[in-house]
Amino acid sequence: MDLLYFRRRLTNAMALVLSTLATLIGLAFLAWILWETLRQGIAALDLKLFTKITAYGDQGGLANAMVGSLIINFVGIAIATPIGVLAGTWLAEYANRTRLGETIRFLNDILLSAPSIVMGLFVYTIIVLPSTALTHGNTTFSGFAGGVALALIALPVIVRTTDEMLRLVPSTLREATLSLGVPQWKLTSQILLRAARSGIVTGVLLALARISGETAPLLFTAFGNNFMTLNPLDKMSSLPQVIYQYANDPGETMHALAWAGAFVVTLFVLLLSLASRLLFTRKVSHD
């Protein structure tokens, strides 16, 4: 008995040490990334980075790229979130143990690992080329097309997360609610989604983090623009595209701007995740 107790204590201690070590390694890499991007781009981190556009070259900033990234990411998340949550809900609650549900899950997992450049080429084929032909070249590349490409990348992440979070809700909660005569749609919308909303919000944030640094699909869809534009039907610049362009430039000033842009992207995703988790935690505590 003592030997069994000692073995369990030893296994628990080893698991705790390994988990702590893995956490510290992850935090160390995060701190290293933040420090390296800050060190390399600190020369370009000034007011003009947020006020001037890329048309000024090495004397300019990234204002238009930041605004473009916000618009394109918003379009992508706005398209992917409702579709992904509804699809994940259907998989978890209406097609959980069906052959069709398993097939869709398998196809969704394939989309999770699909190269982003394939999504860009697909949207280029179904949106950019037809819009060019229909408008006789007046509308070609656009921020909207870039948002659709990013939505296709974010969609399987949201579907998978929503499906998994809803399936983690105890079945006893469903049985107790249905036994009271509550219809399925009300059970799903008012109880199950509320119980799983923390995980669903996390999935949306993961999807946002996934698309915030995508470059390849935007080269085929949004293309880029050295001037400020708020119209999603125009060619639109984005931070990942500008970072890619400046990183290939031979000038040191342009390299510093690229590093500064990388730091802004990383910090944006980090602060957004922390703020969302903090707000949600306060809301749950108030409830």
Secondary structure, 3 states (H helix, E strand, C coil): CHHHHHHHHHHHHHHHHHHHHHHHHHHHHHHHHHHHHHHHHHHHCCHHHHHCCHHHHHHCCCHHHHHHHHHHHHHHHHHHHHHHHHHHHHHHHCCCCCHHHHHHHHHHHHHHCCCHHHHHHHHHHHHHHHHHHHCCCCCCCCHHHHHHHHHHHHHHHHHHHHHHHHHHCCHHHHHHHHHCCCCHHHHHHHHHHHHCHHHHHHHHHHHHHHHHCCCHHHHHCCCCCCCCCCCCCCCCCCHHHHHHHHHCCCCHHHHHHHHHHHHHHHHHHHHHHHHHHHHHHHHHHHC
